[in-house]
Amino acid sequence: MTGTEFQDPEFQSKKKKDVQASMDYACEITTNDVVFAFQWKYPNNRSLTDHIFMLCKNHRIFANAAYSHHGKDFILCTEEYGGVLKSKRRPLNVTLKGIDVNTFQHVEYESKSAIESCLLQHSVEMLNKKW
């Protein structure tokens, strides 16, 4: 999401409406813990390339997310994408900073559990093509 898009109220309204509805629906019809904007078709049958994901458990949508810091303790996360399973050693607690797509405000979001910490880190790596 570019700075120009981020500042435009019309863009914010349309993006929020399109993305929220599609990702809410995706979370309800799948067993996924996380859904990504690139997975679904939007109006005009196009895919989004925006750096956006939703945590299905609490329906929080983050754009342009990155880590601001992490704790010193580690856990082993089991992750899957496209049928490939990986085990990764990851920080137990992470803080994410990014844009909350519901409010279009910059936020810092701290993981609430070990599982959520795994999900946040996996999601950011997926979108950065580093998984």
N, C-alpha and C positions, 0 to 999 in steps of 0.2 A: 504494500500500500504506500503510495508516494505521499510526500508532504502536501502536494496540491490536492490530492483526493481527500486526505485527512481533514483539510480545512473546509471542504465544500459541504454545506448542510444537505444539499440535494443528493449528493453522492452518499453521504452517511445514511440518510433515510432509506434510499434504495438498497444499498449494500446490506444494511441491517435487516431489512424486510426479507430480501431474497435469501441471504445466507442463513439467517435465524430459522426461517421456515424449513428450508431444505435440510439443515443440519439437525434440527429438532426431529424431523420426520425420520432421518437416517438413524438417529439414535434409538428411536422407538421401534423400527422394523428390523434392526440388527442386534447382535449380541456384542457389538464393538464397545470398548471402553472409551475410544477416541475416534472421531471422524474428522477428515480433512476436507477442506474446500475443493481440492482438486479431484475428489472422488465422485462428485455429483454434477449433473447437468443443471443449468440454470436457464432462465428465460432466453429465448433465441437459440436454444440447444447448444450453448457454449459452456466450456469448463472454465473455472477460475484458476489462475496461477498464483493468486495471492497467498501469502504466508499466513494461513488461518487454520486453526483447529478448534474443536469443541471437546471438552470433557463431558462425556455423556451422563455421568452420575449427577452432576450439578448444573448441567447445561451452560457452563461458562465458555464463552468464545473469546479466544485470544488471537490477535494479529501481531505480526512483526515481533514475536516473542524471542527473548534471549534470557540467559541466566544472569542475575546480578550477583549472586553468591550462593555457596553451598556449605553444608556442615562438614565436620571432620570424620563422622562415622559413615561406614559404608554398608551396603546390602548387595545381594545378588538378585538381579531382576531377570525374569524370563520374559522375552519379548517376541512378538510374531508380526510379520508383515508378508503378505503374498504367499503364505504357506511355509515360510522360512522361520524357524525358531532359533533364537540366540539367547545365551545367558551372558549378562554383562554386569560387571561390578560397578556400582554407581553410588553417589552420595545418598545417604538416608534422607536428608532434608535439603531442599533447594528453594530458592526464591527466584521467581520468574518476573521479568518486567516486560511490558508490552502494552498493547492497546486493547481495552475491553470493548469489544464490538457492540455490546448493548448500550454503552454510554459514550463511546468514542473518547474516552479519557485514558491517559497514561496511568497504568496501575502497576503495583508490585503485589505479587500473589505468592504466598508461602504455601508449600505443600502441606496438606493436612494429615497425611499418612504415608507409610512406606510405599504402598501401592500407587498412590497419587504421585509420589516423587518419581517412581519408575515411569509412569505414564507421561508426565511433563517432560522428562529428559528424552524419552523415546520420541515424543512428538516433535520436539525442537530439532533433534537429529534427523528425523525423516524429512522435515521441511528444508533443512540445510543440506540434504543429500549426503549425510555423513554416517548413516546407519549401516 
